Amino acid sequence: MIDIIIIGGGAAGMTAALYSLRSGKSVLVLEKENFGGQIANSPRVENFPSIKEISGSDLSSNMFDQICNLGAEFELENVEHIEKVDDHFVVKTDYNEYEARAVIIASGVHHRKIGVAGEDDLIGKGVSYCAVCDGAFYKDQDVVLIGDANTALQYALLLSNYCKSVHICTLFDHFFGEDILVKRIYERPNIKITHNLALQKFNYKNELESLEFEDTQTKQKLVIPCAACFIAIGQVPENDKFANLVKLDHGYIVTDDACHTATPGVYAAGDCRSKKVRQLTTAVADGAIAAVEAVNYIDRK
Ligand SMILES: Cc1cc2nc3c(=O)[nH]c(=O)nc-3n(C[C@H](O)[C@H](O)[C@H](O)COP(=O)(O)OP(=O)(O)OC[C@H]3O[C@@H](n4cnc5c(N)ncnc54)[C@H](O)[C@@H]3O)c2cc1C
């Protein structure tokens, strides 16, 4: 029996592990893709207090090393179901079943798809949701970036370092990201911006060749040839599989301020929970709170 199982090895999950381990509890972190979660895909983090600038992958590795040194256990497995059995929990993954006294769900969010025909066929053939992962494949080529908030702006800046041109296409008539990022975007000579565009079609044979947009104001068609299309239009939660134990609001897990869910012994931390601000700092804060509450719950029993 493990004391605390943490679902998700992102910033929230790893912080929850840090606090749980330092309270003397045994911890298993289950991660389905990559430790670090979303922030591992960030080219540059500049708003984590005390660190002026760091890449998301370095930040993730530092967190990972820190909890490894404290004795965290890890498995790369996808959690499919949690069940309450007597006074403990059974966590079922695609490979195994584990028992725990308490569970912290830190499952984050996943990139949103644009929902245009051909999108799935083109993943790895010109369509990407991660400039950090795939951007370098398009060195010296023309790429399009669809999106208008911080992630899109960060991706455009990164891509403009090595792509020939980056054409940012936004659905509305302005950006929603931080002013400092918008200012940097306008300073880059190889970034072009067109607002009010709705993607209608991917033109492709084996690989992406061009994108077909409609101007939402003039209704005119615009075809943009490109080697790649990076899509950064927000995120969606994936918590339906936990709905037997937690209450969901638009897919996000409902908690109180102390990260308690509808089931005592089950906590939710980070971007997966219903809240206003989804950032690194709020994810790590949740991780700490959820862990302290989980530790208290176990100690009270
Ligand atoms: C490109 C990009 C740049 C960003 N830049 C910044 C920034 O500069 N500053 C800032 O403050 N914030 C930034 N953010 C937001 C920040 O990364 C997130 O708010 C924060 O990392 C959320 O952490 P989390 O642990 O809650 O979730 P996530 O990072 O989403 O981690 C959740 C983890 O859970 C795993 N998981 C999900 N379901 C399961 C399951 N069933 N079984 C096992 N594992 C599962 C996922 O694979 C994932 O690794 C950025 C986000 C992106 C995408």
The ligand as a MOL file (V3000), in Angstrom:
LIG
                    3D

  0  0  0     0  0            999 V3000
M  V30 BEGIN CTAB
M  V30 COUNTS 53 58 0 0 0
M  V30 BEGIN ATOM
M  V30 1 C 3.7940 26.2980 -24.3220 0
M  V30 2 C 3.3990 26.6830 -22.9210 0
M  V30 3 C 4.0690 27.7160 -22.2880 0
M  V30 4 C 3.7090 28.0900 -20.9960 0
M  V30 5 N 4.4230 29.0840 -20.4070 0
M  V30 6 C 4.1370 29.4250 -19.1410 0
M  V30 7 C 4.9210 30.4340 -18.4780 0
M  V30 8 O 5.8470 31.0100 -19.0510 0
M  V30 9 N 4.5840 30.7340 -17.1980 0
M  V30 10 C 3.5640 30.1290 -16.5280 0
M  V30 11 O 3.3340 30.4400 -15.3750 0
M  V30 12 N 2.8120 29.1690 -17.1330 0
M  V30 13 C 3.0810 28.8110 -18.4000 0
M  V30 14 N 2.3140 27.8420 -19.0160 0
M  V30 15 C 1.2240 27.2190 -18.2460 0
M  V30 16 C 1.8270 26.1940 -17.2630 0
M  V30 17 O 2.6980 25.3610 -17.9920 0
M  V30 18 C 0.7270 25.3600 -16.6220 0
M  V30 19 O -0.1980 26.2080 -15.9680 0
M  V30 20 C 1.2920 24.3960 -15.5710 0
M  V30 21 O 2.4520 23.7710 -16.0590 0
M  V30 22 C 0.2400 23.3780 -15.1920 0
M  V30 23 O 0.8210 22.3320 -14.4780 0
M  V30 24 P -0.0440 21.0480 -14.0800 0
M  V30 25 O 0.9040 20.1490 -13.3640 0
M  V30 26 O -1.2790 21.4590 -13.3990 0
M  V30 27 O -0.5170 20.3980 -15.4400 0
M  V30 28 P 0.2900 19.8130 -16.6770 0
M  V30 29 O 1.5530 20.5300 -16.8890 0
M  V30 30 O -0.7120 19.7680 -17.7770 0
M  V30 31 O 0.6570 18.3380 -16.2160 0
M  V30 32 C -0.2930 17.3320 -16.1150 0
M  V30 33 C 0.3840 16.0090 -16.3940 0
M  V30 34 O -0.5440 14.9690 -16.1220 0
M  V30 35 C -0.3840 13.9570 -17.0800 0
M  V30 36 N -1.6320 13.1810 -17.1410 0
M  V30 37 C -2.8560 13.6130 -17.5530 0
M  V30 38 N -3.7750 12.6340 -17.4440 0
M  V30 39 C -3.1030 11.5490 -16.9580 0
M  V30 40 C -3.4880 10.2140 -16.6670 0
M  V30 41 N -4.7600 9.8040 -16.8290 0
M  V30 42 N -2.5560 9.3410 -16.2290 0
M  V30 43 C -1.2640 9.7500 -16.0580 0
M  V30 44 N -0.8400 11.0000 -16.3300 0
M  V30 45 C -1.7310 11.8920 -16.7640 0
M  V30 46 C -0.0860 14.7170 -18.3660 0
M  V30 47 O 0.5630 13.8880 -19.3120 0
M  V30 48 C 0.7970 15.8440 -17.8520 0
M  V30 49 O 2.1760 15.5260 -17.9060 0
M  V30 50 C 2.6340 27.4290 -20.3150 0
M  V30 51 C 1.9520 26.4060 -20.9620 0
M  V30 52 C 2.3180 26.0260 -22.2540 0
M  V30 53 C 1.5700 24.9020 -22.9440 0
M  V30 END ATOM
M  V30 BEGIN BOND
M  V30 1 1 1 2
M  V30 2 1 2 3
M  V30 3 2 2 52
M  V30 4 2 3 4
M  V30 5 1 4 5
M  V30 6 1 4 50
M  V30 7 2 5 6
M  V30 8 1 6 7
M  V30 9 1 6 13
M  V30 10 2 7 8
M  V30 11 1 7 9
M  V30 12 1 9 10
M  V30 13 2 10 11
M  V30 14 1 10 12
M  V30 15 2 12 13
M  V30 16 1 13 14
M  V30 17 1 14 15
M  V30 18 1 14 50
M  V30 19 1 15 16
M  V30 20 1 16 17
M  V30 21 1 16 18
M  V30 22 1 18 19
M  V30 23 1 18 20
M  V30 24 1 20 21
M  V30 25 1 20 22
M  V30 26 1 22 23
M  V30 27 1 23 24
M  V30 28 2 24 25
M  V30 29 1 24 26
M  V30 30 1 24 27
M  V30 31 1 27 28
M  V30 32 2 28 29
M  V30 33 1 28 30
M  V30 34 1 28 31
M  V30 35 1 31 32
M  V30 36 1 32 33
M  V30 37 1 33 34
M  V30 38 1 33 48
M  V30 39 1 34 35
M  V30 40 1 35 36
M  V30 41 1 35 46
M  V30 42 1 36 37
M  V30 43 1 36 45
M  V30 44 2 37 38
M  V30 45 1 38 39
M  V30 46 1 39 40
M  V30 47 2 39 45
M  V30 48 1 40 41
M  V30 49 2 40 42
M  V30 50 1 42 43
M  V30 51 2 43 44
M  V30 52 1 44 45
M  V30 53 1 46 47
M  V30 54 1 46 48
M  V30 55 1 48 49
M  V30 56 2 50 51
M  V30 57 1 51 52
M  V30 58 1 52 53
M  V30 END BOND
M  V30 END CTAB
M  END
